[in-house]
Each structure stands twice: as structure tokens, then as C-alpha cells.
């Protein structure tokens, strides 16, 4: 049971008052913790749920993190243990939902889970059918697939040899199958490598992920925009922007 809750950053719960949200959390008993897309879900016996989005640098720590300037919230359990929320960039969010609100909230915002057996090439094709948006923008849309981020879309498109600016609804059945396999490959590799580590973020145990060592497209250019050679054909990788996000691809392997 949560015997105390402190939320020190108003950005974490906006537009709701962090003091009021903290007061509502006190006395709640945790039933289970799971995940949907990029959200962590803390379910309470009351039927309420706390929806946590870590964004870029958020993390939950089994410590009070006393004196840490990046601690944004602290939960205290009835056995005296602490769970602190740390977030360097302050992009993360907490949302307390009332009974019955969780499923409709997620259903309106998230598509299928790409690592579940129910996610097939056919289902992916149905999600992209008729879409005129650039392929990368369509894949970043969480309503298409849950959990795909900028890094993994670039990597999947490189594996599938598909151009990020390609109109999403124009893929052939063979290209859909390639993309389906590539999405799974990129995500499974990311999970196995514990994600990619940014300069201002480390895993809760102090270690770092190693996915950045596996990048085939994402981030592979210098400050002057000069791309590294493609691991497949040796062509200099190119950088552009799609849907407002920095995007890397091989102009030879991934043509329009």
C-alpha cells in the first residue's frame, strides 16, 4: 500500500495539481504492474490506474534518491520501502485514471503490440492501407503500432530497404512482409541489448544499454551531417526530417 506520495514537479501531472494527485495516491494498494506500448500501468485494488510514460530519460528507482536533483516524485510503501521517479529531461508524465477510464484511454491512442503473436504482416498491411502519410510518420503514429519510436523505425526501415518518405499506403505485399520482419528484428534486438543509452541517462542499476552499438542507420552521421558508410552497400548514409523527426537512411538501399 502507498502510505505516502510526494510529487515535486508540476510538469509531471499537468494539467492536474501534483499536490492533489499525490493526495489521491495515498492509501492506494497496488494490485499489479504491467505495460502497454510505451506506458507503464500501475493497477490499484480500487480499480484506479496510474499511467506512467517515461519518455526519454524517466526511470523508477527502488531508492529514495535523497539529494538527487533529478528526482521528481517519491512513493513510500507500507513496508518502509521507497520508489522514486527520476527524470533528467522532465518529459515524463503521470496520469491517475478512475475505474473504467484506462481501457478507453489506451484504445484511442495505441495500436497493436508488435511483438505479440497476433501481430501479423496482414494486420500491418491493414493498418497502413490507404495511408498517404510518409511511411516513417505512419509508423511513428502510436495508433498504427504501439511502442515504436524514432530509433527503431529508422532501423526497421533500413532492414526492410524501404524509404522513410515512401507513401505508407503504396507498399506491396512483399514489402509489407519485409517490414513486418524488420520491425520485429529491430525491437527484439533492442530488448536484448537493453535499449540504447543517451549521454544523460543510464539504466537504474547504473549500467548502460548497448543498442547504440548495433545501429545500422539511426544517428550515423557527424555534426556536419556527413554520413557513415552503409553497412550493406558502403554508400554514405543520408539524413533528413520526416514528421519533424531526424531520420537516417541509405539513399542507395532505400530508394523511392
ABEGO torsion letter per residue (X at the ends): XBABBBBABAAAAOABBAAAAAAAABGBBBABBBBBEABBBBBBAAGBBBBBBAEAABBBBBBAGBGBAABABBBBBAAGBBBBBBBAAGABBBBBBBBGAAAAAAAAABBBBAABAABBAAAAAAAABGBABBAAAAAABAAABBGBBAAAAAAAAAAAGBBAABBAAABBAAAAAAAAAAAAAAAAAAAAAGEBBBAABBBAAGBBBAAAAABAABGBBBAAGBBBBBAAAGBBBBBBBBGGBBBBBBAAABBX
